[in-house]
Amino acid sequence: MTDASVPQNVAPPPAEVADVELYHAHSWITKYVFSQDAKVIAIQYAGTAITVGILALVLSWVIRLQLAFPGAIPFIDANVYYQSVTMHGMIMVVYMLTAIFLGGFGNYLIPLMVGARDMVFPYVNMLSYWVYLIATLVLVSSYFFPGGPTGAGWTLYPPQSILTGTPGHEYGIILMLVSLILFIVGFTMGGLNYVVTVLQARTRGMTLMRMPLTVWGIFAAAVMALLAFPGLFVACVMLLLDRTLGTSFFMPSLVELGERKDYVGGSPILFQHLFWFFGHPEVYIVALPAFGVVSDLISVHARKNIFGYKMMVWAIIAIGVLSMVVWGHHMYISGMDPWFGFFFAVTTLAIAVPTALKVYNWVLTLWHADIHFTTPMLFALGFLVTFVNGGITGLYLGNVIVDVPLSATLFVVAHFHMVMGIAPVLVIFGAIYHWYPKITGRMMDERLGKIHFWITFLGAYAIFFPMHYLGVLGMPRRFYEMGETAFVPASAATLNIVITVIALAVGFAQSIFFYNLFKSLKYGAPAGGNPWRAASLEWQTPETPPGHGNWGEQLPVVYRWPYAYSVPGAPEDYLPQNAPPMRGEHSP
Amino acid sequence: MSVMGLFFVFIATVAVMWLVRQGVLESPWLEEGEVAHYRRAGRAAEPPTAGRVGLAVFLAVAGCLFSLLAAAFFMRGDAPDWQMPPIPGVLWVNTFLLAASSAALQVAVVAARRADAERVKTALLVGAVTAALFLIGQIWAWRELLELRFFASSNAANAFFYLLTGVHALHLIGGLVALARTTDKVRGAERVTKALTTRVELCAIYWHFLLFVWLLMFAMLIGWADGFGAICRRLLS
């Protein structure tokens, strides 16, 4: 494009600071506590999610200690074991991963990446965080009630979840359901903001097809979450009524401890439908933001435009749509019409196609690229192999006939920890190392980062790789003790001890990350505005960390897509999204 | 879950059409310079307001919630213990009241577009009062059923009656809060501005949505949708 062909309407948009003034913080409390600034809310979300995530990590140690040394640790009885399993699962999936990706990264990155001043409904955004915090507190408070938290498993299947004999049947289950209902209400407020901000608040020139894939991933995940969480909401409300008012939505007629209960005719299968209508999309609600972030990390640190951008966007949309119609594959063993089993198997396996497209595109982006093995890049590569690994075992489990024997074994545990535990967590670490300079103005220590990466990456494999083998051996999941399960060979016990020791070590090694995180706040090398020389908009803010309203007097104008790396003829090896077209530029 | 499936197909169709219109078929690296990011029928146009889009997204979420409740209603309705409670006659009156409320808000929208402040105030007031009467009518229906000893715990059909009407009522109460704030703004304003018109429009859209949901729910509760429920069940089992 020549100068003469530059459109005439590219004068910067007028100052819009007046809007921001409406909710500008005037005191310490409104700036850092009840803040309406998406960046502060993001840090609040991430801080809360990580804190509750550490609790879930400790609970996983409880589970592992029992599996390695059954009965050796006095305080771990069957109740504590099942409570730990339940709380670990629910916290990690909902309160940690969902909250940190959407509430944390979504809040921080969406407005900056699309060139907005803030979320479109800042007050609702603030409420969203506080309701999330209350939900988390209600959940954790169940430890302080008689009977403790519920031990019904993270799926909370009735009738077991509300019957006597299940730990936490007095208060734990009620608090869990109330907490989930609150979480969903809070999330809906946040989700509305993420979606409407992407739709409405993009700056001039920021078309949908110029948004970074991180925004695409978070946007698609937010839409899915808004549509899927009502499934959990309905299930929780109805289960709560079954527990408190004695209704029979899900509770069938049954005899408990020799006594006939008042419940009649309820359908536990109905609960499973509602739960998994949420439960399966939830996997992708976590995965899609991770996909987006990884695309950006790979592109920036390999100094190359993302391969097949349009295909990547369509793959995100296709995964989003397909994942809403596959919930039934969680219910193969509940009994299902064969035609429906076939439908769910086909749609489940069909998701592999867009997912594989994304993996190919990441690999092709790396092909002949100028790869910098920075810490974020290492974590992105770690994600890539882990995700492929977990995805392939997913293909096994998507088939009804293989799923049936493996479903109740540690094979499934290994599969989902690889694909939606380790893989997204690696992305979260990579993303924190990548965006930390923008958030704090300082770099994190690269040497400590690399040590942290290798321990976490190799450690995770040492934990979950052998678990597949245990599953194939037939070691059942959810069992407190193996007891008379003679088909599990004695060697499994040795392997369990090895896994547990490594799990403890890897867990403790995370302190390296936290040490780095806090030390770098003060002692990290000053980062400047754009230390990675990245093209996307969030690195082009006038201040680092960005001030209130993000952009100072004027919003940026976007002239190109966010992956303009190694452009021939450009003065540097990247062109920021807001750099005006160059003289003689043909493909901005 | 077939009901939810139908709703999801609707949402997905709208979303994909919207995405195509927003240029997801374009190649960003071939575009040059600044381009308009909102297009309608091929040309740049004013984007809808954030409030309107926010409401549309919220209605999709609420629609999801009600579809799932309907799906659960039809799936659970297959059990042999299922026995619908008698439908209190007051529900017919309530249906009329909600329709009147919705109509009043539509009148308010028309008046707001003509900048007729007096008529907007009256219409909003009529809308709020009829909606409040609807809520009182719903409580009346609950009381009537409870007096006849149709408790939530005695049959799942009763429980669904209370749950469906309760969730709907909660949404309406939320709407009344928004309506009260809008009415307050209109009363304080000297003339009807564009922003006020938008607020009234949003309230009206929400009311029409709640009326639509109520009509579907009412049809389910009085048994007019039994045939549809049977088809849904046959699809899944």
Interface residues (C-beta under 8 A of the other chain):
Chain A: M1 S5 V6 P7 N9 V10 V120 F121 T188 G191 L192 V195 V196 L199 Q200 A201 R202 R204 G205 M206 T207 L208 M209 R210 V223 L226 L227 P230 G231 F233 V234 V237 M238 L241 L245 G246 T247 S248 F249 D262 V264 G265 G266 S267 L270 H273 L274 F277 N305 Y309 K310 V313 W314 I317 V321 M324 V325 D337 F340 V557 V558 Y559 R560 W561 P581 S587 P588
Chain B: M1 M4 G5 F8 I11 A12 A15 V16 L19 Q22 G23 V24 L25 E26 S27 P28 W29 L30 E31 E32 G33 E34 V35 H37 P47 P48 T49 A50 V53 G54 V57 F58 A60 V61 C64 L65 L68 L69 A71 A72 M75 R76 A79 P80 D81 W82 A152 S153 N155 A156 A159 F160 L163 V167 L236 S237
